[in-house]
Amino acid sequence: MTRGYFLSATAAALSMAVSATAQTTQQQYVIEQQPLADAIKAWADLSGREVVVASDILVGKQSRSIAGRYTPEAALTALLDGSGLRLYAVEGAFVIRAERGNDASAGAGAPRAADVVVTGSRIRGAPIASPVITLDRAAIRDSGISTLGDAVRTLPQSFGGGQNIGVGLNVPTENGANTGGGSSANLRGLGSDATLTLLNGHRMPYGAARQSVDISAIPLLAVSRLEIVPDGSSALYGSDAVAGVVNIILRSRFDGIETSAELGGSTDGGNFRQLYGAIAGRSWQSGGAFLAYEYNHTTSIQADDRDYTATRSRGLTLFPGVRRHNVAASVQQSLLPNVDLAVDAIFNSRNSGFRYALNAAGDYAISRGFQTTEAQSFSIAPRLDVDLMGEWRGHVIGSFGKDRVDYEAANIIGTTTVSSSKGCYCNTGYSVEVGGDGTLFQLAGSPVKLAIGGGFRGNRYVSFRGAGDLQNIRQKQSISFAYGEINVPLLTPERASPLGYRLNITGAVRYEHYAGAGGVATPKVGLIYAPTRSFDLKASWGRSFRAPTFLQQFQFQQGLALPVARLGGTGFAATATAIVLVGGNPDLAPERAQNLSATVAWHPTSIRNLDIELSYFRTRYVDRVVNPINLTAQSLSNPIFQPYVTLNPTAQQVQNAIAVADLFTNSTGTTFDPTRVAAIVNSLNVNAGRQTAAGVDVLANYRFTLGAGELSAQVNASYLESDRQLTPLSAVQRLAGSVFNPPNFRARGTIGWRSKRMTLTGTLSRIDGITDVRTTPATAVEGMTTLDTVLQFRPGDRGILTGLEITLSALNITNAKPASIFTTSVTDTPYDSTNYSPVGRYLSVGVSKRW
């Protein structure tokens, strides 16, 4: 038999169910241990994906058993575990080849794919006890979305507040801000700084003033999929993973050239988008590389473009304009038979800005303000994988990146600038990690697997407002860490018993030490139990944490001397004064959380390709960094602020209060006399807040053959309840369902039909209403329901038509509009800009071509 790779009779049988348009979404796989050829056929039937393999290298080999939710690539990798075969991903298909040394057909420099590690575990092929949501590039494009920032904002589990473009000036800073025109994930509304964003499993530099990551910096053409774990994951990934993890997975291999272009705009005006992209790549016997580029120019939406804002907010920019260049590159190369090298790199350059009038007439000639930003970022991450003894594999990962946002803002009356600011937020991040995973020992014939690792990382932050400015910050932070994870299979499909079909116990712990600030240990345990092949019961419990941001620690500290009467003080001497301290606190401790999730997954064997998953989640978040006194005028009268007030301070305490401030201002109206200080009000940032988020997620997927194509349906819905307590004595405040916080309910349902020549997709989205608690009585604000349709047409597969796809999109067909909310200023956005969009009906045409 001729050596080489071909679609043998076996391979042809394996790919009977192949669909060239199959997606890499996660689904349920239950495949028992059996001859590997039969297992791969079962995988092909379930996934609808193509596999190319020489039949002779399968002879005599047994598969592993798998049961759980996997992407097709992860499922196939798990089946091959221990077989001596490697999976090689070629765009749109998979190739299975023998490892060097196992089969002569491999030849020198045979390509090898990196073993798949699904987000939520450090162990290759391990089942995940936490829920995992997968959103691949094809699904994103099918729904008419063309940027990663827009894709993340459609997720029902992600809140549009935090650090996100389009957040209005009237949104409280703790709920969100638009700094630099970037986009970030904000799972459960716990904060974009409490959601960890990774690129191929490694960290990227923080963006702007908050510990969030700009997800819009990566061109969609370079992305394979997003893997979202909406569950605390600090035991695996460290700080920031309180609400969960968003892992952006780049394409592993790409051959050829693909170009794309999109033109579109809102029918009510503004938001005209030009989007152009290209990706070029090549695979060779021992590796591959690609380079992707994306250019996006989107014009702003002004208040006079919309009838619901034209008379209320004249002169206000509702959604900033953006001009962005994104680049991503990836290189993979086998250096030796057991050594692989991969390098990922991204670059982003972005300009954004908005303006606003300072008068009700919206006349810029009378008074106006503006904010502009220029942002640049880059990140590079090399990874070295080495096959060790047995099934063990080690890795060394490094990363280095910078993110710089230069900003300028001013308020102008006539021709006179009355206030202005200019500066930069500059972040640098770097890390080195050494680790590995493999089989620790066999338990009744099943492998108990372990992953261990450790390393260090660092962050540097500069906030520069000009030479000598007291608000300048220049700080750095060094962290060392170590982690371990274990997966113990107590029941497996080949050892099923009357007690059940599968039972796995997982455990993980991570320790991080912050130079000069001590350490944090975070454990996590998980249970996966399948009483039958059709049901999975999963549960996880763990602790998570978030280190305080540089801004929270080193923000400008101000001391202010005021008459006690202005702070609500009574019964004091007429000449008594008080000192109020506000600003950062370098002694802040990490924020801490407990996470719990429980999931029931149904994937009936009698109904192929049906998966339904119901998950309960709860996060109890404590020691949140807050400004403890939110009503300064009640500092001395409201008993809930008593813990932060020192009455009748000593002379030394007064002196210390004055000394701690970067700037001390006397606003008493008379000469300041330290002996007249009757109280010190300490409103510096403090670990005092508490927040709880709990609810239910529903995920459902179903697909079946219909006519000459395939019909698929997906539902993602999330119900959330959350509240907050500013300090231990404060009242509990409702968050979810109130203005500038996540709604109680969000859902997104998609139905699509795909054939060889055409794809038609319809998406119905619901963002529930909220209550504006700032008014008396509170006001109900209606939600939004939108309907999107996308038609993709592939005219042929010969000549110039090969690889051509034309896309027509109509998003928000009914032109649903956000409901109005209470405002007090012409600079206030008159709708909840954290939840609802002013884009309205958006029509676009796109063309892509594989060359």
C-alpha positions in Angstrom: 0.0 0.0 0.0 1.4 3.4 -0.9 2.4 5.5 2.0 1.0 8.9 2.3 -2.3 10.6 3.2 -5.4 9.9 1.3 -9.1 9.5 1.7 -9.1 5.7 2.0 -12.2 3.6 2.0 -12.2 3.8 5.7 -11.7 7.6 5.6 -14.5 8.0 3.1 -16.8 6.1 5.4 -15.6 8.2 8.3 -16.6 11.5 6.5 -20.1 10.4 5.4 -21.6 13.0 7.6 -19.3 15.7 6.6 -20.6 19.2 6.1 -18.2 21.7 4.7 -19.9 24.3 6.7 -19.9 22.6 10.0 -19.0 24.8 12.9 -16.7 24.3 15.9 -19.3 24.9 18.5 -19.2 22.8 21.5 -21.6 19.8 21.7 -22.1 16.6 23.6 -19.9 13.6 22.7 -20.4 10.1 24.2 -18.0 7.6 22.5 -17.0 4.4 24.2 -13.5 2.8 24.1 -13.3 0.8 20.9 -11.2 0.3 17.8 -9.9 3.7 16.9 -11.3 3.5 13.3 -14.8 2.9 14.7 -14.4 5.7 17.3 -13.3 8.2 14.6 -16.3 7.2 12.5 -18.6 7.9 15.5 -16.9 11.2 16.0 -17.5 12.1 12.3 -21.1 11.2 12.6 -21.6 13.4 15.6 -19.5 16.4 14.6 -20.2 16.5 10.9 -16.5 17.3 10.3 -14.1 15.9 7.8 -11.1 13.8 8.8 -8.3 12.6 6.5 -6.2 9.6 7.6 -4.3 6.7 6.2 -6.2 3.5 7.1 -3.1 1.5 7.9 -2.0 3.7 10.8 -5.3 2.9 12.6 -4.9 -0.8 12.5 -4.7 -2.4 16.0 -5.2 0.9 17.8 -7.8 1.5 20.5 -9.4 4.8 21.3 -10.0 6.5 24.6 -13.5 6.9 25.8 -15.0 10.4 26.0 -18.2 11.7 27.5 -18.9 15.4 27.8 -19.2 18.7 25.9 -16.3 19.3 23.5 -15.4 21.2 20.4 -14.9 18.8 17.5 -11.1 19.4 17.7 -11.0 18.7 21.5 -13.1 15.6 21.1 -10.9 14.1 18.4 -7.8 14.9 20.3 -9.2 13.2 23.4 -10.0 10.1 21.4 -6.4 9.9 20.0 -4.8 10.4 23.5 -2.2 7.6 24.0 -2.6 6.3 20.5 0.7 7.6 19.2 -1.2 9.7 16.6 -1.3 13.4 16.3 -4.1 15.7 15.0 -3.2 18.3 12.4 -5.8 21.0 11.8 -6.0 22.2 8.2 -8.6 25.0 7.7 -12.0 23.3 7.4 -10.7 19.7 8.0 -8.5 17.6 10.1 -5.6 15.3 9.3 -4.4 12.5 11.6 -0.8 11.4 11.3 1.6 9.3 13.3 4.1 10.8 15.7 7.7 10.6 14.5 9.2 7.4 15.7 5.9 5.5 15.5 5.4 5.3 11.8 7.8 5.8 8.9 5.2 7.5 6.9 5.5 10.5 9.1 8.8 11.5 7.6 11.1 14.2 8.6 9.4 17.3 9.7 5.9 16.0 9.7 3.5 18.5 11.0 2.1 18.2 14.5 -0.8 20.1 16.1 -0.5 21.4 19.7 -2.6 19.2 22.0 -6.0 20.9 22.7 -6.6 22.2 26.2 -10.1 23.4 26.6 -10.5 26.6 28.6 -11.4 25.7 32.2 -8.7 23.0 32.6 -4.9 22.8 32.4 -5.2 19.1 31.5 -5.3 18.0 27.9 -8.7 16.4 27.0 -10.0 16.7 30.6 -13.8 17.1 31.1 -14.8 20.4 32.5 -17.0 20.7 35.6 -17.8 24.4 34.9 -20.1 25.4 32.1 -18.4 26.4 28.9 -19.9 28.6 26.1 -18.2 28.4 22.7 -18.7 31.0 20.0 -16.8 30.3 16.8 -16.0 32.6 13.9 -18.5 31.0 11.5 -21.4 31.5 14.0 -20.3 35.1 14.5 -20.3 35.9 10.8 -23.5 34.0 10.2 -25.3 36.3 12.6 -24.0 39.4 10.8 -21.5 40.5 13.4 -18.1 41.6 12.1 -16.0 42.5 15.1 -15.1 40.8 18.4 -16.3 43.7 20.5 -19.7 43.5 18.9 -19.7 39.7 19.4 -19.0 39.9 23.1 -21.7 42.5 23.7 -24.3 40.1 22.2 -23.6 37.4 24.9 -26.4 37.3 27.4 -23.8 36.6 30.1 -21.8 39.8 29.4 -22.8 43.3 30.5 -22.2 46.3 28.3 -20.9 48.4 31.2 -17.3 48.4 32.4 -14.7 49.7 30.0 -16.7 49.7 26.7 -17.3 52.0 23.8 -20.6 53.9 23.8 -20.9 54.2 27.6 -22.3 57.7 28.4 -21.0 60.4 30.6 -23.9 60.0 33.0 -23.0 56.4 33.9 -21.3 56.2 37.4 -17.7 55.3 37.1 -18.1 52.1 39.0 -20.6 50.9 36.4 -18.7 51.8 33.3 -16.7 54.3 31.2 -15.6 54.7 27.6 -11.8 55.2 27.8 -10.0 54.8 24.5 -12.9 53.4 22.4 -12.1 49.8 23.2 -14.3 46.9 24.2 -14.1 44.5 27.1 -16.0 41.4 28.4 -17.9 42.0 31.7 -19.4 38.7 32.8 -22.4 38.9 35.2 -21.8 42.7 35.5 -19.2 42.1 38.1 -16.8 44.4 36.3 -14.6 44.2 33.2 -11.7 44.1 35.7 -13.2 41.0 37.2 -13.3 39.1 33.9 -10.0 37.6 32.8 -9.4 37.8 29.0 -6.8 35.5 27.4 -5.4 35.1 24.0 -4.6 31.4 23.2 -4.4 30.9 27.0 -2.0 33.7 27.8 -2.5 37.1 29.3 -2.4 40.4 27.4 -1.6 43.8 28.8 -4.3 45.7 30.7 -5.9 48.6 28.8 -6.4 52.2 29.9 -7.0 52.9 33.6 -8.8 49.7 34.6 -7.6 46.1 34.7 -9.5 45.1 31.6 -8.4 43.9 28.2 -9.4 45.4 24.9 -11.0 42.5 23.0 -11.6 44.6 19.9 -7.9 44.7 19.2 -7.9 41.3 17.4 -9.1 41.0 13.8 -12.0 38.5 13.5 -10.4 36.9 10.5 -7.6 35.6 12.7 -10.0 34.1 15.3 -11.1 30.4 15.4 -13.5 30.8 18.4 -14.2 32.3 21.8 -14.4 29.9 24.8 -16.2 31.5 27.7 -16.2 30.0 31.2 -18.7 32.1 33.2 -17.5 30.7 36.5 -14.7 31.7 38.9 -11.4 30.4 37.7 -8.6 31.9 39.8 -7.5 28.4 40.9 -6.4 27.9 37.3 -5.6 31.4 36.0 -5.0 33.7 38.9 -6.2 37.2 39.6 -9.1 38.8 37.7 -11.0 35.5 37.0 -13.8 36.2 39.5 -16.7 36.3 37.1 -14.9 33.9 34.7 -12.6 33.7 31.7 -12.9 34.6 28.0 -10.3 32.9 25.9 -9.8 34.0 22.3 -8.5 31.1 20.3 -6.6 32.0 17.1 -6.8 29.9 14.0 -4.3 27.1 14.2 -3.4 26.8 10.5 -4.4 28.6 7.4 -3.5 27.9 3.8 -4.0 30.5 1.1 -5.4 34.0 1.1 -8.8 35.3 2.2 -10.0 38.9 1.7 -13.2 40.5 3.0 -15.0 43.9 2.8 -18.1 45.2 4.4 -20.0 48.5 3.9 -23.0 49.4 6.0 -24.8 52.0 8.0 -27.7 52.8 10.2 -30.9 53.7 8.3 -31.5 56.6 10.8 -28.1 58.1 10.1 -24.6 57.9 11.4 -22.7 54.7 12.1 -21.4 54.3 8.5 -18.9 51.4 8.6 -16.1 50.5 6.3 -14.5 47.2 7.2 -11.7 45.6 5.2 -9.7 42.5 6.1 -7.2 40.0 4.7 -5.5 36.9 6.0 -2.6 35.0 4.3 -1.1 31.8 5.5 0.8 28.7 4.5 1.2 25.3 6.1 4.3 23.2 5.5 5.3 19.7 6.6 6.7 20.9 10.0 4.5 23.9 10.7 2.6 26.9 9.4 2.1 30.6 9.7 -0.5 33.3 9.0 -0.8 37.0 9.0 -4.2 38.8 9.3 -5.0 42.5 9.0 -8.3 44.4 9.6 -9.2 48.1 9.0 -12.3 49.5 10.5 -13.6 53.0 10.1 -17.0 53.7 11.7 -18.5 57.2 11.9 -20.2 58.5 15.1 -23.9 58.6 15.9 -24.9 62.1 17.0 -28.0 63.1 19.0 -29.7 64.8 16.1 -29.5 61.5 14.1 -32.1 60.0 16.5 -35.6 61.3 17.1 -35.5 60.2 20.8 -32.4 62.3 21.5 -32.6 65.2 19.0 -34.5 67.5 21.4 -33.1 66.3 24.7 -29.4 66.1 24.2 -28.6 68.5 21.3 -24.9 68.4 20.3 -24.2 65.1 22.2 -22.3 62.2 20.6 -24.2 59.0 21.3 -21.7 56.6 20.0 -18.1 57.6 19.2 -16.5 57.3 15.8 -13.6 54.9 15.5 -10.7 54.4 13.1 -8.8 51.2 13.8 -6.0 49.0 12.4 -5.6 45.5 13.8 -2.9 42.9 13.0 -2.5 39.3 14.2 0.1 36.8 13.3 0.8 33.2 14.4 3.7 30.9 13.6 4.0 27.2 14.5 7.1 25.1 13.9 8.3 21.6 14.9 11.9 22.1 15.9 12.7 18.5 16.8 10.6 15.3 16.8 9.4 16.1 20.3 9.6 19.9 20.4 7.1 22.4 19.0 7.4 26.2 18.9 4.5 28.6 18.5 4.5 32.4 18.5 1.4 34.6 18.6 1.5 38.4 18.1 -1.1 41.1 17.8 -1.0 44.9 17.1 -3.7 47.5 17.4 -3.9 51.2 16.6 -7.1 53.1 17.2 -8.4 56.7 17.1 -11.7 57.6 18.7 -13.5 60.6 20.0 -16.7 62.3 20.8 -18.1 65.8 21.6 -20.9 67.4 23.5 -22.5 70.8 23.8 -22.7 72.5 27.2 -25.9 74.4 26.5 -29.5 73.2 25.9 -29.5 74.7 22.4 -26.6 72.4 21.3 -24.7 75.4 19.9 -21.0 74.6 19.9 -20.2 78.3 19.3 -21.6 79.1 22.8 -20.0 76.2 24.8 -18.8 72.7 24.0 -16.6 69.9 25.2 -14.7 67.1 23.5 -12.7 64.0 24.3 -10.3 62.3 21.9 -8.0 59.3 22.3 -5.3 57.6 20.4 -4.6 54.0 21.5 -1.8 51.6 20.5 -1.2 48.1 21.8 0.9 45.1 21.0 1.5 41.6 22.5 3.8 38.8 21.6 3.7 35.3 23.2 6.1 32.5 22.4 5.2 28.9 23.5 7.5 25.9 23.5 5.9 22.4 23.9 8.1 19.4 24.7 7.1 15.7 24.8 8.5 14.1 27.9 8.5 10.6 29.3 5.3 8.6 28.7 2.3 10.8 28.0 3.7 13.8 29.8 4.1 17.0 27.9 5.8 20.1 29.2 5.6 23.7 28.1 7.3 27.1 28.5 5.2 30.1 27.8 6.3 33.7 27.7 4.4 36.9 26.9 5.1 40.6 26.7 2.8 43.4 25.7 2.2 47.1 26.0 -1.0 49.2 25.8 -0.9 53.0 25.6 -3.9 55.3 25.5 -3.2 59.0 24.9 -6.2 61.2 25.7 -7.2 64.9 25.5 -10.3 66.5 26.9 -11.5 70.1 27.3 -14.5 72.2 28.1 -14.7 75.5 26.2 -17.0 78.5 26.6 -16.9 80.7 23.6 -13.2 80.8 22.7 -12.0 80.3 26.3 -10.9 76.9 27.5 -12.2 76.7 31.1 -10.9 73.2 31.8 -8.6 70.7 30.1 -6.7 67.6 30.6 -4.2 65.7 28.6 -2.1 62.6 29.3 -1.7 58.9 28.8 -2.5 55.6 30.5 0.4 53.3 29.7 0.3 49.6 30.7 3.0 46.9 30.3 2.5 43.3 31.1 4.9 40.3 30.9 5.0 36.7 32.1 6.9 33.5 32.1 5.3 30.1 32.9 6.8 26.6 33.0 4.5 23.6 33.4 3.3 20.3 32.1 0.6 17.7 32.3 0.3 13.9 32.0 -0.8 10.7 33.6 0.1 10.4 37.3 -0.9 6.7 37.6 -3.6 4.3 36.5 -6.8 3.8 38.6 -8.5 0.6 37.7 -7.2 1.0 34.2 -8.1 4.7 33.8 -5.5 7.4 33.9 -5.4 9.8 36.8 -4.0 13.0 35.2 -2.1 15.9 36.8 -1.1 19.4 35.6 1.5 21.4 37.5 3.2 24.7 36.7 4.6 28.0 38.0 6.2 31.2 37.0 6.1 34.9 37.4 4.5 37.9 35.8 4.6 41.6 36.2 2.6 44.7 35.4 3.7 48.3 35.1 1.3 51.3 35.0 1.9 54.9 34.2 -0.7 57.6 34.3 1.0 60.8 33.1 -0.8 64.2 33.1 2.2 66.4 32.6 5.5 67.1 34.3 5.1 67.7 38.0 1.4 66.9 38.1 0.4 65.5 41.5 -2.0 63.0 39.8 0.8 61.3 38.0 1.2 57.6 38.8 4.2 55.4 38.0 4.0 52.0 39.7 4.9 48.3 39.0 3.9 45.0 40.4 5.7 41.6 40.5 3.8 38.3 41.0 5.1 34.8 41.4 2.7 31.8 41.2 2.4 28.1 41.3 -0.6 25.8 40.4 -1.7 22.2 40.3 -4.7 20.4 38.9 -5.8 16.8 39.1 -8.5 14.8 37.3 -9.6 11.5 38.9 -11.9 9.2 36.8 -13.8 6.9 39.3 -16.3 5.7 36.7 -15.7 5.6 33.0 -17.9 4.3 30.1 -15.8 1.1 29.8 -16.1 0.6 33.6 -19.7 1.7 33.9 -21.7 0.2 36.8 -25.2 0.3 38.2 -24.0 3.4 40.1 -23.6 5.4 36.9 -22.0 5.8 33.5 -19.3 8.3 34.4 -17.9 9.9 37.5 -15.0 12.4 37.5 -13.6 14.4 40.4 -11.4 17.4 39.6 -9.4 19.6 41.9 -7.1 22.6 41.4 -5.3 25.1 43.6 -3.2 28.1 42.8 -1.0 30.3 44.9 0.0 33.8 43.9 2.5 36.0 45.8 2.5 39.8 45.3 5.9 41.4 46.2 5.4 43.5 49.3 1.7 42.5 49.7 1.6 38.9 50.6 0.0 35.9 48.9 -3.4 34.5 48.0 -4.3 30.8 47.7 -7.4 29.8 45.7 -8.8 26.3 45.5 -11.4 24.8 43.2 -13.1 21.4 43.1 -15.4 19.9 40.6 -17.7 16.9 40.1 -18.9 15.4 36.8 -21.5 12.5 37.2 -23.4 10.9 34.3 -26.0 8.5 35.6 -26.7 7.5 32.0 -25.3 8.2 28.6 -28.0 10.9 28.1 -27.4 13.0 31.3 -24.5 14.8 32.8 -24.6 16.4 36.3 -21.8 18.8 36.9 -20.9 21.0 39.9 -18.0 23.2 40.9 -17.0 25.2 43.9 -14.0 27.5 44.3 -12.5 30.7 45.5 -11.4 33.6 43.3 -9.8 37.0 43.7 -8.9 40.2 42.0 -5.9 42.3 43.0 -6.7 46.0 43.4 -6.0 48.1 40.4 -3.1 50.6 40.3 -5.6 53.4 40.1 -7.4 52.2 43.2 -4.2 52.0 45.2 -2.2 55.0 44.0 -4.9 57.5 42.8 -4.3 61.1 43.9 -5.1 61.6 47.6 -6.7 64.8 48.6 -7.3 66.3 52.0 -10.0 68.9 52.4 -10.7 71.1 55.4 -14.4 72.0 55.7 -16.8 73.4 58.4 -18.5 70.5 60.2 -21.9 71.8 59.2 -21.2 71.0 55.6 -20.7 67.4 56.6 -23.9 67.1 58.6 -22.3 67.7 61.9 -24.4 69.1 64.8 -23.5 69.8 68.4 -20.0 71.0 67.6 -18.4 74.3 68.4 -19.3 77.1 65.9 -15.6 77.2 64.7 -15.1 73.5 64.5 -13.7 72.0 61.3 -13.3 68.6 59.8 -10.8 67.0 57.4 -12.0 64.8 54.6 -9.6 62.4 52.9 -10.4 61.0 49.5 -8.4 59.0 46.9 -6.3 55.9 46.6 -5.0 53.5 49.3 -1.7 51.6 48.8 -2.6 49.3 51.6 -5.6 47.7 49.8 -6.0 43.9 50.0 -7.3 41.7 47.2 -11.0 41.4 46.5 -12.2 37.8 47.2 -15.1 35.7 46.0 -16.7 32.3 46.4 -18.1 30.7 43.2 -20.6 27.9 42.9 -22.1 26.4 39.7 -24.3 23.4 39.1 -25.2 22.1 35.7 -27.7 19.5 34.2 -26.9 18.6 30.6 -29.3 16.5 28.5 -28.1 15.0 25.2 -30.5 12.2 24.4 -29.1 9.3 22.5 -32.5 8.9 20.8 -32.3 12.5 19.3 -29.1 13.1 17.5 -27.4 16.5 17.7 -29.7 17.8 20.5 -28.0 19.3 23.6 -29.7 21.2 26.4 -27.9 22.6 29.4 -29.3 24.3 32.5 -26.8 25.9 34.9 -27.2 27.6 38.2 -24.5 30.0 39.3 -23.7 32.0 42.4 -20.9 34.4 43.2 -20.4 35.9 46.6 -17.9 38.8 46.2 -16.5 40.4 49.3 -13.8 42.9 50.3 -14.7 44.9 47.2 -12.7 48.2 46.8 -15.1 51.1 47.4 -15.2 54.7 48.4 -16.9 54.1 51.7 -18.7 57.5 52.0 -20.9 58.1 49.0 -22.8 61.0 50.7 -20.2 63.4 51.9 -22.9 65.8 53.3 -24.0 63.1 55.7 -20.5 62.0 56.8 -21.1 63.2 60.4 -24.8 62.6 60.7 -25.4 59.2 59.2 -24.4 56.3 61.6 -23.5 54.0 58.7 -20.4 56.1 58.1 -19.3 56.1 61.8 -16.5 53.4 61.3 -14.7 55.9 59.0 -15.0 58.9 61.2 -12.5 59.8 64.0 -14.0 62.3 66.5 -11.9 64.6 68.6 -8.6 63.5 66.9 -5.3 64.0 68.6 -2.8 66.5 67.3 -0.7 63.7 65.9 -3.7 62.2 64.1 -4.5 65.6 62.6 -0.9 66.0 61.5 -0.9 62.5 59.9 -4.1 63.2 58.0 -2.6 66.4 56.5 0.7 64.6 55.7 -1.0 61.6 53.9 -2.7 63.9 51.4 -0.9 64.7 48.1 -2.7 68.0 48.2 -4.3 69.6 51.2 -6.9 72.4 50.6 -8.4 74.7 53.2 -12.1 75.4 52.3 -13.2 76.6 55.8 -13.4 80.2 54.7 -11.0 81.2 57.5 -7.4 80.5 58.4 -6.9 76.8 59.0 -6.3 76.0 62.7 -5.4 72.3 63.4 -6.6 72.7 67.0 -10.1 73.3 65.8 -10.3 70.0 63.9 -13.2 68.1 65.5 -13.4 65.1 63.1 -11.4 63.3 60.5 -13.5 61.7 57.8 -11.5 58.9 56.0 -13.0 58.2 52.6 -9.9 56.7 51.0 -10.6 53.6 49.1 -11.1 50.6 51.4 -12.0 46.9 51.2 -15.5 47.1 52.5 -18.0 46.3 49.7 -20.0 43.1 49.2 -21.7 41.9 46.1 -23.7 38.9 45.2 -24.7 37.6 41.7 -26.8 34.5 41.2 -29.0 33.1 38.5 -29.6 30.5 35.7 -28.2 30.0 32.2 -29.9 28.0 29.5 -28.0 26.7 26.5 -29.7 24.7 23.8 -28.4 23.4 20.4 -30.1 21.3 17.8 -29.4 20.5 14.1 -30.8 18.2 11.6 -30.9 17.6 7.8 -33.6 19.5 6.0 -33.9 19.3 2.3 -30.6 19.9 0.6 -29.1 21.5 3.6 -28.9 21.5 7.4 -31.2 23.4 9.8 -29.7 24.5 13.1 -31.1 26.2 16.2 -29.4 27.7 19.2 -30.6 29.4 22.3 -28.6 31.2 25.0 -30.6 32.8 27.8 -29.5 34.1 31.2 -31.4 35.2 34.3 -29.5 37.3 36.9 -30.2 38.6 40.4 -27.5 40.7 42.0 -27.1 43.2 44.9 -24.5 45.2 46.6 -23.7 46.5 50.1 -21.3 49.5 50.1 -20.1 48.9 53.7 -21.2 46.4 56.4 -23.6 49.0 57.9 -25.1 50.2 54.6 -28.4 49.1 53.2 -28.4 46.3 50.5 -28.9 47.8 47.1 -30.4 45.9 44.2 -28.2 45.9 41.1 -29.5 43.6 38.4 -32.6 45.1 36.9 -31.8 48.7 37.9 -30.4 51.5 35.7 -26.8 51.2 34.6 -26.7 47.6 35.7 -27.4 44.3 33.9 -31.0 43.5 33.3 -32.6 40.5 35.0 -33.0 38.6 31.8 -31.3 38.5 28.4 -31.7 35.9 25.7 -30.6 35.3 22.1 -32.0 32.7 19.8 -30.8 31.8 16.3 -32.2 29.6 13.5 -30.1 29.0 10.4 -30.4 26.9 7.3 -27.2 26.1 5.4 -26.8 24.5 2.0 -23.8 24.3 -0.4 -24.8 27.6 -2.0 -26.6 29.6 0.6 -26.9 30.3 4.4 -30.0 32.0 5.8 -29.9 33.0 9.5 -32.4 34.7 11.7 -31.6 35.9 15.3 -34.1 37.1 17.9 -32.6 39.0 20.9 -34.2 40.2 24.0 -32.7 42.6 26.6 -35.2 43.0 29.4 -36.3 46.3 30.9 -34.8 47.9 33.9 -35.9 50.3 36.7 -34.6 53.8 37.1 -34.2 54.0 40.9 -32.8 57.5 40.7 -36.4 58.9 40.5 -39.1 59.0 43.1 -41.1 56.9 42.6 -38.8 54.6 40.6 -39.5 54.5 36.9 -39.9 51.4 34.8 -37.8 51.5 31.6 -38.9 49.2 28.7 -36.4 46.7 27.3 -35.5 46.0 23.7 -36.3 43.1 21.3 -34.5 43.0 18.0 -34.7 40.7 15.0 -31.7 40.2 12.7 -31.5 38.4 9.3 -28.4 37.5 7.3 -28.2 35.9 3.9 -24.9 34.5 2.6 -24.6 33.4 -1.0 -21.8 31.3 -2.5 -22.4 31.5 -6.3 -20.1 28.7 -7.4 -17.0 26.6 -7.1 -15.4 27.1 -10.5 -13.0 29.7 -11.7 -13.2 33.1 -10.2 -16.3 32.2 -8.3 -14.5 29.6 -6.2 -14.4 30.7 -2.5 -16.6 33.8 -3.2 -19.2 34.6 -0.6 -21.7 37.6 -0.6 -23.4 38.6 2.6 -26.5 40.7 3.0 -27.3 41.7 6.6 -30.3 43.5 8.1 -29.8 43.9 11.8 -32.6 45.2 14.1 -35.1 45.0 11.2 -37.9 46.6 13.2 -35.6 49.5 14.2 -36.3 49.0 17.9 -35.1 52.0 20.0 -33.9 52.4 23.6 -36.5 53.8 26.0 -35.8 57.2 27.6 -34.5 57.7 31.2 -34.3 60.6 33.5 -31.5 63.2 32.8 -30.3 66.3 34.6 -27.8 67.7 32.1 -27.5 68.1 28.3 -24.4 65.9 28.4 -26.4 63.0 29.8 -27.2 60.2 27.4 -31.0 60.0 27.7 -31.1 56.1 27.7 -29.2 53.4 29.5 -26.1 53.3 27.4 -24.7 50.2 29.3 -27.6 48.0 28.1 -29.2 49.4 25.0 -27.8 50.5 21.7 -28.5 53.6 19.6 -27.5 51.8 16.4 -31.0 51.0 15.3 -31.6 49.3 12.0 -28.3 48.5 10.3 -28.0 47.4 6.7 -24.8 46.1 5.2 -23.3 44.2 2.3 -20.1 42.1 2.6 -17.9 40.2 0.2 -15.3 37.7 1.0 -13.1 35.6 -1.2 -10.7 32.7 -0.7 -7.9 32.8 -3.2 
